[in-house]
């Protein structure tokens, strides 16, 4: 609101605030969740947990809404004990994922790759194997995710096109002072690696 009152150009990235007039650039969280869940359901997983960011984090809320819609539509409502929240650190992700493992989740969809690494650690601390006992899906496709043990299945954000769009919008706002406050949604891509496998028998 202070930026609006001072007429300072701004672009929101993965942080949509509907009531503010800023242009917005985001990855489509609903599609990302549908891709991750669809992959795990195709592998036979029925007890899928979500490891999300804080409740005031817009992308996490969008992912949760999409997951509930999809699972409700399949007649498989998401129980509350299979949704946990965490700050975006490996240690916090591990602590939160421990609750999902204890609740019997055979697969965990995470709101970031760092949280996914925490989930893998939580499963291993519980004596379980990834992916044989617990499958884990990350989000972002951060650098080095091909080198983790196991290599991480994740949903890739198109970071470079999103960054270019944000800069173009910002430059246009600086030049003209008049840019529509619409949201540009970019399509994510599921990248299947070694951290997901068929559900255990």
C-alpha positions in Angstrom: 0.0 0.0 0.0 2.9 2.3 0.7 4.3 1.6 -2.8 0.9 2.4 -4.3 0.6 5.7 -2.3 4.1 6.7 -3.5 3.4 5.6 -7.1 6.5 3.4 -7.1 6.5 0.8 -9.9 6.5 -2.7 -8.7 5.8 -6.2 -10.0 4.7 -9.1 -7.7 6.3 -12.5 -8.4 4.6 -15.6 -7.0 2.9 -13.3 -4.5 -0.4 -12.3 -5.9 -2.4 -9.7 -3.8 -5.7 -9.2 -5.6 -6.6 -5.9 -4.0 -3.3 -4.1 -5.1 -3.0 -2.7 -8.6 0.4 -4.2 -9.4 1.1 -6.5 -12.4 1.8 -10.1 -11.2 3.9 -12.9 -12.6 3.4 -16.4 -11.2 3.8 -20.0 -11.9 0.4 -21.8 -12.1 0.3 -23.5 -8.7 -3.0 -25.3 -9.5 -1.4 -27.0 -12.6 1.7 -27.8 -10.6 -0.3 -29.6 -7.9 -2.4 -31.4 -10.5 0.8 -32.6 -12.2 2.4 -33.8 -8.9 -0.8 -35.5 -7.7 -1.6 -37.0 -11.0 1.9 -38.6 -11.2 1.6 -40.1 -7.7 -2.0 -41.3 -8.2 -0.9 -43.0 -11.4 1.8 -44.8 -9.3 -1.0 -46.1 -7.1 -0.5 -43.9 -4.1 -3.6 -43.3 -2.0 -2.2 -41.8 1.2 -0.6 -38.6 -0.1 0.6 -35.9 2.2 1.2 -32.2 1.5 4.2 -30.3 3.0 3.4 -26.6 2.4 4.7 -23.2 3.4 3.1 -20.9 5.9 -0.7 -20.2 5.7 0.0 -16.6 4.5 2.1 -17.8 1.6 0.0 -17.4 -1.5 1.5 -20.2 -3.7 1.1 -22.7 -0.8 -2.6 -21.7 -0.4 -3.2 -22.1 -4.1 -1.6 -25.5 -4.1 -3.7 -26.6 -1.2 -6.9 -25.4 -2.8 -6.0 -27.2 -6.1 -5.2 -30.4 -4.2 -8.5 -30.4 -2.3 -10.5 -29.7 -5.5 -8.7 -32.5 -7.4 -8.9 -35.1 -4.6 -12.5 -34.2 -3.8 -13.4 -34.6 -7.5 -11.8 -38.1 -7.3 -13.9 -39.0 -4.2 -10.7 -39.0 -2.1 -10.9 -36.0 0.3 -7.7 -34.8 1.9 -7.7 -35.4 5.7 -6.3 -32.7 7.8 -3.5 -34.8 9.3 -2.0 -35.1 5.9 -1.5 -31.4 5.4 1.4 -29.8 7.3 3.1 -26.4 7.2 6.7 -25.4 7.5 9.0 -22.5 7.0 11.2 -22.9 4.0 14.2 -24.6 5.5 15.5 -28.2 5.3 15.3 -28.6 9.1 11.8 -27.2 9.4 10.7 -29.4 6.4 12.1 -32.5 8.1 10.3 -31.7 11.4 7.0 -31.2 9.6 7.4 -34.2 7.3 7.9 -36.4 10.3 4.2 -35.9 11.1 3.2 -37.0 7.6 5.4 -40.1 7.8 3.8 -40.9 11.2 0.4 -40.4 9.7 1.2 -43.2 7.2 1.7 -41.1 4.0 3.3 -43.2 1.2 3.9 -40.0 -0.8 4.6 -36.4 0.0 4.2 -33.4 -2.3 6.3 -30.5 -1.1 6.1 -26.7 -1.8 9.8 -26.5 -2.5 12.8 -28.6 -3.3 14.4 -27.7 0.1 11.3 -29.0 1.9 11.4 -32.1 -0.2 15.0 -32.8 0.9 13.8 -32.4 4.5 11.0 -34.9 3.8 13.5 -37.4 2.4 15.6 -37.0 5.6 12.4 -37.5 7.8 11.5 -40.7 6.0 15.0 -42.1 6.4 15.1 -41.1 10.1 11.9 -43.2 10.4 13.7 -46.2 8.9 11.9 -45.9 5.5 13.4 -45.9 2.0 12.8 -43.3 -0.6 11.2 -44.1 -3.0 10.5 -47.7 -2.2 8.5 -46.8 1.0 7.8 -43.1 0.6 7.8 -41.1 -2.7 8.7 -37.4 -2.5 8.0 -34.7 -5.1 9.6 -31.2 -4.8 8.8 -27.9 -6.4 11.1 -25.5 -8.3 13.7 -27.8 -9.9 16.4 -25.9 -8.1 20.1 -26.3 -9.1 21.7 -29.7 -8.1 18.4 -31.6 -7.8 19.8 -34.1 -10.3 22.7 -34.8 -7.8 20.7 -35.6 -4.7 20.2 -39.1 -3.4 17.9 -40.1 -4.9 17.6 -37.5 -7.8 14.5 -35.5 -7.0 11.3 -35.7 -8.9 10.0 -32.1 -8.9 7.8 -29.6 -10.7 9.9 -27.1 -12.6 9.1 -23.4 -12.5 10.0 -21.6 -15.8 12.2 -19.2 -13.9 13.9 -17.4 -16.8 10.7 -16.6 -18.8 9.0 -15.5 -15.5 12.0 -13.2 -14.8 12.0 -11.7 -18.3 8.3 -11.0 -18.1 8.7 -9.4 -14.7 11.5 -7.1 -15.9 9.5 -6.2 -19.1 6.5 -5.3 -17.0 8.6 -3.2 -14.6 10.3 -1.3 -17.4 6.9 -0.6 -19.0 5.6 0.7 -15.6 8.7 2.9 -15.3 8.3 4.2 -18.8 4.6 4.8 -18.9 3.4 4.6 -15.3 0.4 2.6 -16.6 0.5 -1.2 -16.7 -2.5 -3.3 -16.2 -2.6 -5.2 -12.9 -3.3 -8.5 -14.5 -1.6 -11.8 -13.5 0.6 -13.7 -16.0 0.5 -17.4 -15.2 3.3 -19.6 -16.5 3.0 -23.3 -17.1 5.1 -25.6 -14.8 6.6 -28.9 -15.9 6.8 -32.2 -14.0 10.3 -33.6 -14.1 10.3 -37.3 -13.1 13.5 -38.6 -11.5 14.4 -41.2 -8.8 12.4 -40.0 -5.7 9.1 -41.4 -6.8 8.1 -45.0 -7.4 4.9 -47.2 -7.3 3.1 -47.2 -3.9 4.3 -50.0 -1.6 2.1 -53.1 -1.5 
